[in-house]
Amino acid sequence: MATKQSGNKASSIAGKVMAGMKPTKSQTLTLAASVLGQDEKKGPRKPR
């Protein structure tokens, strides 16, 4: 199975956000798209 990875842009934004930077709306959308693109099981999850 191929592994999915975030692009350099998304990783850079995520690192800055973790360091305390407040993301712009565009950056937030980039991060959300990256996360959803890596989702291997579509739809809601069962609670653990």
C-alpha positions as CSV (number, residue, x, y, z in Angstrom):
1,M,0.0,0.0,0.0
2,A,1.4,3.4,-0.9
3,T,1.8,5.8,1.9
4,K,0.4,9.3,1.6
5,Q,2.4,12.3,2.6
6,S,1.8,16.0,3.0
7,G,3.4,18.3,0.5
8,N,6.2,20.7,1.6
9,K,3.7,23.6,1.6
10,A,1.3,21.9,4.0
11,S,4.1,20.6,6.2
12,S,5.6,24.1,6.5
13,I,2.3,25.7,7.4
14,A,1.6,23.0,10.0
15,G,5.0,23.5,11.6
16,K,4.4,27.3,11.9
17,V,0.9,26.8,13.3
18,M,2.3,24.3,15.9
19,A,4.8,27.0,16.8
20,G,2.0,29.5,17.5
21,M,1.4,31.2,14.2
22,K,-2.3,32.0,13.5
23,P,-3.0,30.6,10.0
24,T,-4.8,32.7,7.3
25,K,-8.0,31.3,5.8
26,S,-6.1,30.1,2.7
27,Q,-3.6,28.3,4.9
28,T,-6.4,26.7,6.9
29,L,-7.9,25.4,3.7
30,T,-4.6,24.0,2.5
31,L,-4.1,22.1,5.8
32,A,-7.7,20.8,5.7
33,A,-7.3,19.6,2.1
34,S,-4.1,17.8,3.0
35,V,-5.7,16.0,5.9
36,L,-8.7,15.0,3.9
37,G,-6.5,13.9,1.0
38,Q,-4.8,11.4,3.3
39,D,-8.0,10.0,4.8
40,E,-8.0,6.3,3.7
41,K,-11.4,5.5,5.2
42,K,-14.1,7.8,3.9
43,G,-17.0,8.7,6.1
44,P,-17.5,8.9,9.9
45,R,-15.5,6.7,12.3
46,K,-16.9,4.6,15.1
47,P,-16.1,6.1,18.5
48,R,-13.3,4.2,20.4
